[in-house]
Amino acid sequence: MFFILKSITEKAKAMKEHLNNRIFSVISEIVGRSGQECYVIGGFVRDLFLNRPSKDIDIVVIGSGIELAEKVARQTGQKGCVTVFRNFGTAMLRFEDMEIEFVGARRESYQRNSRKPIVENGSLQDDQNRRDFTINALALSLRPENFGELVDPFGGMDDLKNRIIKTPLDPGITFSDDPLRMLRCIRFACRLNFIVEERTFAALHENRERIEIISKERISEELNKILMTDKPSVGFLMLDKCGLLELIFPELYQMKGIERREGKAHKDNFLHSLQVLDNICGKTDNLWLRWAALLHDIAKPKTKKYHKVHGWTFHGHELAGSKMVTGIFNDLKLPLNQHMKYVQKLVMLHLRPISLVEEIVTDSAVRRLLFDAGDDVDDLMTLAEADITSGNPEKVERFLKNFALVREKLKEVEEKDSLRNWQPPVSGELIMETFGIAPCREVGMIKNAIREAILDGIIENNFDAAYKFMIETGRGLGLEPGEQ
């Protein structure tokens, strides 16, 4: 829960404490000599009043942001730490553990088919007008004569106190000009636990189709940030309510709803997935594990069938879901690398731990789970535990106790058999050399037989046992070892 400073005395004290870093005094000294107006603005100021740490600082100056950044870098001995973006008129200075962006105050205008604005030099008021939300338009002066003075033309402080997200200007124009702000609106509301003001939320719905001009990369970046909040379900429910979810994430949207036949109904798999996601967020900051939680049942709409005897079934949804991950990642321009493969694996295996707790936990079943999950077995167990969303507390407690037993069994078998990220003790090359054969079907048959024997506990997971079993299996196939 965030703490908002209430009294003027508290605000002034906090400003003094947070602006006493050398970087602010250096900037103040430089603009004092030049007579320029200069302000720290945006998220740093917002987070100051929310008592949240912030290392990203935006400095706006009436004049050249690049020139100011270079002067500050020289005076602080950080000359080589400035990155200049002349096309955008901005510069980034890395100072201690902070990233400070310098930009000249500007006004912006937009064309209908692009979110890239036409930029002109402007005043502080122009710069605050172009900000996305009132709480991000707060500015503190860095001029020596009024150092720390708050400039708040849109009542952003009141919105902080009342925990409200709204735009400085007409929200319809704000969102139409730059539709990415719609996702930012939802992300801020979700992250800060704020409410979107009624008129602003209505504009989200009215302008939802404008999201089509935003690149998939920018959309997925915002989705990732929503996923990394404490309770991402809030963000996804808002995306659905305003009509954006259907446009940017149709596979998730299609999970919505409950269907009934003959008095039998299945659960709302959209709401269930969001609950699993929230559950897992209390256990991990791993973005890709959170993606796996969101997508673990993604194929249920495709695999849903109704049977008079069995009711609703979703057979094979884990396999179908793992295949859908590639398409979803590709469409959202998420990385098609080991992160995607990790999500695929967890979606594919997410039912395995549940099947173990519903049966007698055998060493063989545990070995196979270790073999298939490898180093991701702990994350898989975390996902399986988060997947228990029953409203029956006794059922939840029973499953979690059983999962604890499975975890103990996994540890016990792993210590004994070393099957995590298993490599066969006997290679295909050794099989061919031993029996004097070229690559053929029998080589694969022998390798598979050795693996299954180890997983079933027939032989130990070591070279001597595997070599002896290889000889026996080869002879069973009509092969004889040559002289060694």
WONOR-V513462 format. One record per pair of residues at least 4 apart in sequence whose C-alpha atoms are under 6 Angstrom apart, sorted by the first residue. I is the first residue (numbers start at 1). J is the second residue. If there is no record, write none. Layout:
BEGIN
i = <I	I>
j = <J	J>
END
This chain:
BEGIN
i = <2	3	3	4	4	5	14	15	16	19	28	28	28	28	31	31	32	32	37	37	38	38	38	39	39	39	39	39	39	40	40	40	40	41	41	41	41	42	42	42	43	43	44	44	47	47	55	56	57	58	58	59	59	60	60	60	60	61	61	62	62	63	64	65	65	65	65	66	66	73	73	73	74	81	81	82	82	83	83	84	85	85	90	90	91	91	92	92	93	93	94	94	105	105	105	105	106	106	106	106	107	107	107	107	107	108	108	108	109	109	110	110	115	122	128	131	132	133	133	133	134	134	134	134	135	138	139	139	140	140	140	141	141	141	142	143	154	159	159	163	164	164	164	165	165	166	166	167	171	171	171	172	172	173	175	175	179	179	181	184	186	187	187	188	189	189	189	190	190	191	196	203	204	204	205	205	208	216	216	217	220	226	227	231	233	233	239	239	240	245	246	246	255	255	255	256	256	257	258	258	258	259	260	260	269	273	276	276	277	277	279	280	292	292	296	298	299	299	299	300	300	300	303	303	304	304	305	305	306	306	307	317	318	318	319	322	322	322	326	327	329	329	336	338	346	356	357	364	364	367	369	370	370	371	371	373	374	374	410	413	414	414	417	425	425	430	432	432	434	435	435	435	452	453	453	454	454	454	454	463	466	470	474	475	475>
j = <50	50	51	49	50	49	18	19	20	24	32	142	143	144	35	36	143	144	61	62	60	61	142	59	60	139	140	141	142	58	59	139	140	45	58	138	139	136	137	138	47	136	54	57	51	52	98	99	100	100	101	101	102	102	103	104	105	104	105	104	105	104	104	90	102	103	104	90	91	77	78	79	79	93	94	92	93	91	92	91	90	91	102	103	101	102	100	101	99	100	98	99	122	123	124	127	120	121	122	127	119	120	122	126	127	117	118	119	117	118	117	177	178	126	137	137	167	166	167	168	154	156	167	168	156	152	150	151	148	149	150	147	148	149	147	147	168	163	164	194	194	195	196	196	197	197	200	171	175	200	203	176	203	177	179	181	210	211	185	188	235	191	226	192	193	194	195	234	235	229	201	207	208	242	242	243	244	332	333	333	332	232	232	278	237	274	244	245	245	249	250	253	269	270	301	268	270	268	266	267	268	265	264	265	273	294	386	387	293	294	386	386	296	343	347	321	317	320	321	304	314	317	314	317	313	314	312	313	311	312	311	321	347	348	348	344	347	348	330	331	333	334	340	342	350	361	402	455	456	455	373	374	420	419	420	377	420	421	414	417	418	419	461	462	463	434	436	437	481	480	481	482	456	458	459	458	459	460	461	467	470	474	479	479	480>
END
